[in-house]
Amino acid sequence: MPKNRRPKLSSLFVRNCIYYDHLQPSPSPFDNDPKYSYINTPYSADGFDMLLERTGLTVQFPELTYKLRNGFPISHNLFPLTASYTPNNLPGAEIFKTVCDEYVAEELAKGRYSGPYSHEELFAKIGHFRSSPLQVVVKKGLDGAPDKHRVCRHLSYTGSMGHSVNDEIDAEDYPTEWGTAAEFAEIICL
């Protein structure tokens, strides 16, 4: 992007969004469980409604606040689950068990995870489910700083199922463009 030209914020975001016509979630037998439909986000859907209206961008982002309130679908082509699949965590998760335990405790405390549940308890709450194994990535500390540990959910793990969660997501639905920090600063400093 030329340095003397800033992109229009709306056009930049529109080409990076996926929209489904007339979002109508299918009813689920688990809808009455408040943990099943709970959405935890730091974003204010009402605030976005106000800003989109004020800036005239509601038409370009018709589903944004709906998704903030009800969740963002990861795909519209997920294979139906006919059995639950819960692979073990990867070996690094065992090596760094304390790091993983702290990560899960923090996510539970922030309300981004619920549980813990046994396999049977979770099945009773949501039916068949699939989990992805945890892995730990170690980033070496610079200049004597301690190493950093990142706990990741391995969504590309196929295991005995033969396909991963990521295999079910069409990348064409989520076009992404990468840029430098300077390009990002130009966008947010309009």
N, C-alpha and C positions, 0 to 999 in steps of 0.2 A: 504494500500500500504506500503510495507516495506520502512523504512527510507533511506536505502542505495541504493534504486533503484528508479530512476526517470522515469516516463512514456515517451514514445516517443510522442511528441506533436501531430504529425499527427494522430497516431492511437487513441489517446484520443479523438480528435475532430471528426474523421470519424464516430465512432460508435454513436455519438450524433447528427448527421446531418440527415436531410431528403432530399432526392433527387427525383425529378420528371423527368422522361425521356422526353427529348426534350421539354423543357418549351416553349410553344407557347401560350401566353395569347390570349383569345378570344377577338375579336374586340368588342368594346362597342360603342353605339351611343354617349357616353359622352366623348370619347377620345379627342375630339377637345377642351374640357374645360381644360385650363392649371392647374386649381386647382384640377381637378379630378385625373390627372396623376402625380402630383407633389410629389416628394420624398424628404423628409427632413431628412438627416442623418449626423452625425458628421464624418462618415467614408468616406475615399477616395477610391472609386472603382478602380481608376487608381493606387493608392498606393498599394492596395491589389493585383492587377494584377501583379505589379512589384515584390512584395515580394513572391507571390505564384510561379511565374516563377523562381525567384532567388533560392528559396528553393526546387524546384522540386515538389511542392505540387498542382500544377494546376490540374493534373489528379485526385487527391483525392478530390478536391473541385471545380468541374467543373461549378457549378451554383452560387457560392458565389458572384462573382462580378456582374453577371446578376441580382441577387436578390437585391444587394445593389443599383443598378441603377433603378430597376423596381418594387421593393417591394417584401416582403416575404409573400407567401400565408399562411393563418392561417389554411386552410384545403382544401382538394380536394373533400370533401363530404358535402358542405354546402347545406341546403335545399333551393330551389328556393323561392324567396320572391314574394308573390302574393299580398301583402298589406304591408304598412308601420306599424311599431310598435314602439311607443315611450312612454314607461312607465314613470311615475313620478319618480323623485329622491327619495331615501329612507329618512325616517324622520330625520336621523342624518345630512343629507345635508341641510335641512331647519334650524335645530338647529345651524349649523355652516355655514350659508349662506355666511358670509363674507369670511371665509376660502375658500369655493368653488369658489366664485367670483374672489378672488385673484389668485387661481390656474388656472382658465380658462383664466383670463387676461394674466397670465405669459405664458401659452401654446400658446395663440394667438400671443403674442409679439415674441415668439421664432419661430413662423411659423409652429408649430406642430399641430395646429388647424387652420381651416379656418372658416369664418363666422363672426358673428352669422348669421344664416339663419332662416327664418320662415319655417314651415313644407312645404309649397307650393314652396318656393324658392329652398329648398334642393331637393324636388321631381323633380323639373324641371331640376336640375343639374345632378342627378344620378339615378332617378327612385325610385322605392320602396326601403326603407332602414329600418334598425333596429338599435335602440340605446339601450344602457344598462344604468341603473340608476347609479348615483353617490352615494357614501356613504363616510362617514368620520370615520376613525379609530383614536382614541385618545390613544397615548402612554404617560403614566404618566412620568413626568420629575423626574429625580433622584436628590437627595440632594438639593432640592429647585429650581432646574431648571424648566423652564416653560414646560408645556405639549407640545408634538408635535402632530400635526394634519396631517394625511395622507389622501389625497383624492384618492379614488379608483373607477374605473369603475367596477361595479359588473357583471362580465361576466358569473356568475353562476345563475343569476336571471332568473327565468322561467316566473313569472307573468302569465297573462291570455293566453300567447302563448303556454304554456305547456312544453316548452323546452328552454334551455339556449343556448347562443353562445358556451359555453364550452361543452355542450352536443354534439355539431356537430364536435368537434375536437377529433380525435382518439389519445389517449395518446401513443399508440404504435408507432405512427409516430414521436413522439418527446421524445425518451428515455432520461431520465435525471438521473444523479447520483449526490448525495449530498456528500460533504466532509467538512472537517474542514478547518479553515483559514490556518493552517500550511500546509495541503496538497495542497491547492491552491497556497500558496507561493512557494512550491517546483516546481509546474508546471510552474509558470511565471518566476522563477529565474533559468531557465535552463542554 
